[in-house]
């Protein structure tokens, strides 16, 4: 099963994803895309670490998500990727257009080839106003199609609002 969980900041999407991973009955590998660039982000990362079971394996990868997925995906294993929008931000900030384009094209096409269970968490950013700066608009222009491509290839898509999962596609166990 491939699952995409979308939601706003602090909407409960990561907690819901963690619950699905724990209930999968599989070995869980948590793939973190965040980097602690400041104290606030460091605190957010620490809170996520504290919540996760100690037996889950952690892989930290801010850029080469496709490579990690190809190495880690196996039958009987659940990969939880948190989160796609931080990964996209990392790619944008890296400043390598070729890498950005390749990564965004590669990830959705890779999904059908990967064994095991995959859960992707991402911030739904398209519900607000159009930002007044170029970089933020570019981010939204890339995040929207990324989410659409991932949703098309995932068997289950869930939107979390106020800690409540709302099924958009597939079924919730």
C-alpha positions in Angstrom: 0.0 0.0 0.0 1.2 3.5 -0.9 -0.3 6.3 1.2 -0.1 10.0 0.9 -1.1 12.0 4.0 -1.6 15.7 3.5 -2.5 18.4 6.0 -1.6 21.8 7.3 1.1 22.6 9.9 0.2 20.9 13.2 -2.8 19.3 11.7 -2.0 15.8 13.1 -0.7 14.3 9.8 2.6 13.0 11.3 0.9 11.5 14.3 -1.7 9.8 12.0 1.1 8.5 9.7 3.0 7.2 12.8 -0.1 5.4 13.9 -0.6 3.7 10.4 3.1 2.7 10.4 2.8 1.2 13.9 -0.4 -0.7 13.0 1.1 -2.0 9.8 2.7 -5.0 11.6 5.9 -4.4 9.6 9.4 -3.3 10.5 9.3 0.5 10.3 12.0 2.7 8.8 11.4 6.4 9.4 12.9 8.6 6.6 13.3 12.1 7.9 13.9 14.9 5.3 14.2 17.8 7.8 17.4 19.5 8.8 17.8 21.5 12.0 18.8 24.9 10.6 17.7 26.8 13.7 16.6 26.2 17.3 12.9 26.0 16.4 13.4 23.3 13.8 15.7 21.5 16.2 12.9 21.4 18.8 10.4 20.1 16.2 12.8 17.3 15.2 13.3 16.4 18.8 9.6 16.3 19.5 9.2 13.8 16.5 12.1 11.7 17.8 10.6 11.6 21.3 7.2 10.3 19.9 8.6 7.5 17.8 9.1 4.0 19.1 12.8 3.3 19.8 12.8 0.2 17.7 12.0 2.1 14.5 15.1 2.7 12.4 15.8 6.2 11.3 17.3 7.4 8.0 18.0 11.1 7.6 18.1 12.2 4.0 17.3 15.8 3.0 17.9 15.4 -0.8 18.2 11.9 -2.3 14.8 10.5 -1.3 14.5 8.3 -4.4 17.9 6.6 -3.6 16.9 6.0 0.0 13.5 4.5 -1.1 15.2 2.2 -3.6 17.7 1.0 -0.9 15.2 0.6 1.9 11.9 -0.6 0.3 11.3 -4.3 1.0 8.4 -6.6 1.4 7.4 -6.8 5.0 8.8 -3.3 5.7 7.0 0.0 6.1 8.8 3.2 5.1 7.4 6.5 6.6 8.7 9.6 4.8 8.2 12.8 6.8 8.0 15.1 4.9 7.8 15.8 1.1 7.5 19.5 1.5 10.6 19.8 3.6 12.3 17.6 0.9 11.1 20.0 -1.8 12.4 23.0 0.3 15.8 21.3 0.6 15.9 20.8 -3.1 14.9 24.4 -3.9 17.5 25.7 -1.4 20.3 23.5 -2.9 20.1 25.7 -6.0 20.7 22.8 -8.5 17.9 23.1 -11.1 18.8 19.8 -12.8 18.7 17.9 -9.4 15.4 19.5 -8.6 13.8 18.6 -11.9 15.1 15.1 -11.9 14.0 14.5 -8.3 10.5 15.7 -8.8 10.1 13.7 -12.0 11.7 10.6 -10.6 9.8 10.2 -7.3 6.3 9.6 -8.5 7.4 7.3 -11.3 9.4 5.2 -8.8 6.4 4.4 -6.6 4.9 1.5 -8.5 8.3 -0.2 -8.6 8.8 -0.1 -4.8 7.8 -3.2 -2.7 6.4 -3.0 0.8 4.3 -0.3 2.5 5.1 3.4 1.9 3.6 6.3 3.8 4.4 9.9 2.7 3.6 12.9 4.8 3.4 16.4 3.2 2.1 19.8 4.0 -0.9 20.9 1.9 0.1 24.4 1.1 -2.4 25.3 -1.6 -5.3 26.4 0.6 -4.0 29.9 1.3 -3.3 33.1 -0.5 -0.7 33.4 -3.3 2.5 34.6 -1.5 4.0 37.9 -2.4 7.6 36.6 -3.0 8.9 34.7 -5.9 10.5 31.8 -4.0 7.3 31.0 -2.1 5.3 31.1 -5.3 7.7 28.8 -7.0 7.5 26.4 -4.0 3.7 26.3 -4.3 3.9 25.9 -8.1 6.1 22.8 -7.5 4.3 21.4 -4.4 0.9 21.3 -6.1 2.0 19.1 -9.1 4.1 17.0 -6.8 1.1 16.2 -4.6 -1.1 15.6 -7.6 1.4 13.1 -9.1 1.9 11.4 -5.8 -1.8 11.2 -5.1 -2.4 9.7 -8.6 0.1 6.9 -7.8 -0.9 6.2 -4.2 -3.7 3.8 -3.4 -4.7 5.8 -0.3 -4.8 9.6 0.1 -5.8 11.2 3.4 -6.2 14.9 4.4 -5.8 15.6 8.1 -7.6 18.6 9.7 -7.6 19.3 13.4 -6.2 15.8 14.1 -9.0 14.1 12.1 -8.2 12.1 9.0 -10.5 12.7 6.0 -10.3 10.0 3.3 -9.8 11.3 -0.2 -8.9 8.0 -1.9 -8.9 4.4 -0.9 -9.8 3.2 2.6 -8.6 3.8 6.2 -7.9 0.6 8.2 
